[in-house]
Amino acid sequence: MREITERVKRSGDRFTNTRRVILIILYDAGHPLTVAVVIKELSERGIKVNKTTVYRQMAFLVETGAVNEVRIEPNVVHYELSEVAHRHHLVCRMCGNVENVDCTKLEKYVEKFEREIARRGFSVRDHSLEFYGICGKCV
């Protein structure tokens, strides 16, 4: 968390309380969050901001490299701290809950597949692997 904070401070822009709390919210969550959830968390911590401000803050944090965008489902962007290792997710179709899933055993197959794709002349920059279903709370 310290490295991310320093990265934001080095950007030359102010390290505002709102930015600090957004980073804390993302850190505490441990999984990707939408702007709507971040706004709710900010409100619960006594920080009143409008949606546009939060979107601007997220864009700034992405630009500085402190936060990554995660596209778990079409037209919905989630955000997580950039210091976390590449992750894959379990997504509940009923409640929208997102959980990280350990795919360590699968990674060697994904890397092999990416090499195969590279042989076709395609340069993979990133990949996403999500599992969609119904979580234990909703079953």
C-alpha positions in Angstrom: 0.0 0.0 0.0 2.9 2.3 0.8 4.3 2.0 -2.8 0.9 2.8 -4.3 0.6 5.9 -2.1 4.0 7.1 -3.1 3.2 6.5 -6.8 0.1 8.7 -6.4 2.1 11.4 -4.6 4.8 11.4 -7.2 2.2 12.1 -9.9 2.5 15.8 -9.0 -1.2 16.0 -8.2 -2.6 16.4 -4.7 -3.0 13.3 -2.5 -6.5 14.1 -1.3 -8.4 12.5 1.5 -10.9 11.0 -1.0 -8.1 9.4 -3.0 -6.5 8.0 0.2 -9.8 6.6 1.3 -10.6 5.0 -2.1 -7.2 3.2 -2.0 -8.0 2.0 1.6 -11.4 0.8 0.4 -9.9 -1.2 -2.5 -7.2 -2.5 -0.2 -9.7 -3.6 2.5 -12.0 -5.3 0.0 -9.3 -7.6 -1.4 -11.3 -8.0 -4.6 -12.4 -5.8 -7.5 -15.1 -3.2 -6.8 -17.4 -1.1 -9.0 -17.7 2.7 -8.6 -21.2 2.2 -7.1 -19.7 0.1 -4.3 -16.9 2.6 -3.8 -19.4 5.4 -3.5 -21.4 3.4 -0.9 -18.2 2.7 1.1 -17.2 6.3 1.0 -20.6 7.4 2.2 -20.5 4.9 5.0 -17.2 6.4 6.1 -18.7 9.9 6.1 -17.3 11.1 2.8 -20.0 12.6 0.5 -18.9 12.7 -3.2 -20.9 12.5 -6.4 -20.5 9.8 -9.0 -18.6 12.0 -11.4 -16.0 12.8 -8.8 -15.4 9.2 -8.1 -15.1 8.3 -11.8 -12.5 11.1 -12.1 -10.7 9.8 -9.1 -10.6 6.3 -10.5 -9.4 7.5 -13.9 -6.6 9.4 -12.1 -5.6 6.4 -10.1 -5.6 4.2 -13.2 -3.5 6.8 -15.0 -0.9 6.9 -12.2 -0.8 3.0 -12.2 -2.1 2.8 -8.6 -5.3 1.0 -9.7 -6.2 -1.4 -12.5 -9.5 -1.6 -14.4 -10.9 -5.1 -14.4 -13.6 -6.0 -16.9 -15.5 -8.8 -15.4 -18.7 -8.4 -17.3 -19.7 -6.3 -20.4 -20.2 -2.6 -19.7 -19.3 -2.9 -16.0 -15.8 -1.8 -14.9 -14.4 -3.0 -11.6 -11.3 -1.6 -10.0 -8.5 -3.2 -7.8 -5.1 -2.1 -6.6 -2.4 -2.6 -9.1 0.0 -4.2 -6.6 -2.1 -7.4 -6.5 -1.0 -10.3 -8.7 -3.0 -11.1 -11.8 -6.3 -12.7 -10.6 -9.2 -14.5 -11.9 -12.7 -14.3 -10.4 -15.9 -16.1 -9.5 -18.9 -13.9 -10.3 -22.4 -14.6 -8.9 -25.1 -14.0 -11.5 -27.7 -13.4 -8.7 -26.1 -11.0 -6.2 -23.2 -9.7 -8.3 -20.6 -10.7 -5.7 -17.1 -11.1 -7.1 -14.5 -13.3 -5.4 -10.9 -14.0 -6.3 -10.1 -17.6 -7.3 -6.7 -19.2 -7.2 -5.9 -20.5 -10.7 -2.2 -21.2 -10.0 -2.5 -24.7 -11.4 -4.2 -23.4 -14.6 -1.6 -20.7 -15.3 0.9 -23.0 -16.9 -1.8 -24.0 -19.4 -2.7 -20.4 -20.1 0.9 -19.5 -20.7 1.3 -22.4 -23.1 -1.9 -21.2 -24.9 -0.6 -17.7 -25.1 2.7 -18.9 -26.7 0.6 -20.9 -29.2 -1.4 -17.7 -30.0 1.9 -15.8 -30.4 3.0 -18.3 -33.0 0.0 -17.1 -35.0 1.4 -13.5 -35.0 -0.9 -12.2 -32.2 0.7 -10.4 -29.3 -1.3 -11.0 -26.1 -1.1 -8.0 -23.8 -3.5 -9.3 -21.1 -6.1 -11.9 -20.5 -9.2 -12.4 -18.4 -10.7 -15.5 -17.0 -13.9 -15.3 -15.0 -16.3 -18.1 -13.8 -20.0 -17.2 -13.7 -22.5 -19.0 -11.6 -24.4 -18.7 -8.3 -22.5 -18.2 -5.0 -23.1 -20.2 -1.9 -25.2 -17.4 -0.3 -27.6 -17.4 -3.2 -28.0 -21.1 -3.8 
